[in-house]
Amino acid sequence: MKVPPQPYRCPLGRLQPQVTDLDAIKEQGWRDQHILVVNAEDSRLDFCERQLVRRIGERLYGKAGQRHG
């Protein structure tokens, strides 16, 4: 009877980060530190909310694709 060889298990595998729920991290950041991370294209936002997020981002960081410097 042939036994298939075991695949090599890299010892660094246990150091790989676990898959995390990004929305849970964002929620925790908001609740703990009042830091809000919002995608301007989030489908949960209506048109006015997306425009507001975009305007705030442009005011703080400049237009998309442009770098300060």
Sine and cosine of phi, psi and omega as CSV:
sin_phi,cos_phi,sin_psi,cos_psi,sin_omega,cos_omega
0.00,0.00,0.76,-0.66,0.01,-1.00
-1.00,-0.03,0.75,-0.66,0.06,-1.00
-0.97,-0.26,0.82,-0.57,0.00,-1.00
-0.91,0.42,0.62,-0.78,-0.01,-1.00
-0.91,0.40,0.56,-0.83,0.05,-1.00
-0.96,0.29,0.68,-0.73,0.06,-1.00
-0.92,0.40,0.55,-0.83,0.01,-1.00
-0.91,0.42,0.78,-0.63,0.04,-1.00
-0.97,-0.23,0.91,-0.41,-0.01,-1.00
-0.92,0.39,0.74,-0.68,0.02,-1.00
-0.91,0.42,-0.31,0.95,0.03,-1.00
-0.98,0.18,-0.16,0.99,-0.03,-1.00
-0.85,0.53,-0.57,0.82,-0.02,-1.00
-0.95,0.31,-0.27,0.96,0.02,-1.00
-1.00,0.04,-0.13,0.99,0.02,-1.00
-0.90,0.43,0.70,-0.71,0.02,-1.00
-0.93,0.38,0.53,-0.85,0.05,-1.00
-0.96,0.29,0.44,-0.90,0.05,-1.00
-0.91,0.42,0.80,-0.60,-0.06,-1.00
-0.93,-0.35,0.47,-0.88,0.05,-1.00
-1.00,0.05,0.96,-0.29,-0.08,-1.00
-0.90,0.44,-0.60,0.80,0.02,-1.00
-0.90,0.44,-0.57,0.82,0.04,-1.00
-0.92,0.39,-0.62,0.79,0.04,-1.00
-0.92,0.40,-0.67,0.74,0.04,-1.00
-0.89,0.46,-0.67,0.74,0.01,-1.00
-0.89,0.45,-0.69,0.72,0.00,-1.00
-0.90,0.43,-0.64,0.77,0.05,-1.00
-0.88,0.47,-0.63,0.77,0.03,-1.00
-0.93,0.37,-0.72,0.70,-0.04,-1.00
-0.92,0.38,-0.64,0.77,-0.09,-1.00
-1.00,0.08,-0.66,0.75,-0.16,-0.99
-0.81,-0.58,0.05,1.00,-0.02,-1.00
0.84,0.54,0.63,0.77,0.10,-0.99
-0.98,-0.21,0.82,-0.57,-0.05,-1.00
-0.94,-0.35,0.81,-0.59,0.06,-1.00
-0.90,-0.43,0.90,-0.44,-0.09,-1.00
-0.74,-0.67,0.74,-0.68,0.15,-0.99
-1.00,0.08,0.81,-0.59,-0.04,-1.00
-0.90,0.43,-0.26,0.97,0.01,-1.00
-0.97,-0.24,0.24,0.97,-0.02,-1.00
-0.87,0.49,0.80,-0.60,-0.07,-1.00
-0.94,0.33,-0.24,0.97,0.04,-1.00
-0.97,0.23,-0.23,0.97,0.01,-1.00
-1.00,-0.06,0.55,-0.83,0.11,-0.99
-1.00,0.08,0.03,-1.00,-0.10,-1.00
-0.85,0.53,-0.73,0.69,-0.04,-1.00
-0.90,0.44,-0.64,0.77,0.02,-1.00
-0.91,0.41,-0.66,0.75,0.03,-1.00
-0.89,0.46,-0.65,0.76,0.02,-1.00
-0.91,0.42,-0.64,0.77,0.03,-1.00
-0.89,0.45,-0.71,0.70,0.03,-1.00
-0.88,0.48,-0.69,0.72,0.00,-1.00
-0.89,0.46,-0.69,0.73,-0.01,-1.00
-0.91,0.41,-0.65,0.76,0.04,-1.00
-0.89,0.45,-0.72,0.70,0.02,-1.00
-0.87,0.49,-0.67,0.74,0.00,-1.00
-0.93,0.37,-0.59,0.81,0.01,-1.00
-0.92,0.38,-0.68,0.74,-0.04,-1.00
-0.98,0.20,-0.61,0.79,-0.18,-0.98
-0.83,-0.56,0.02,1.00,-0.03,-1.00
1.00,0.04,0.11,-0.99,-0.02,-1.00
-0.93,0.36,0.45,-0.89,0.01,-1.00
-0.88,0.48,0.69,-0.72,0.03,-1.00
1.00,-0.01,-0.21,0.98,0.03,-1.00
-0.97,-0.24,0.55,-0.83,-0.01,-1.00
-0.89,-0.46,0.62,-0.78,0.13,-0.99
-0.96,0.28,0.52,-0.85,0.09,-1.00
0.28,-0.96,0.00,0.00,0.00,0.00
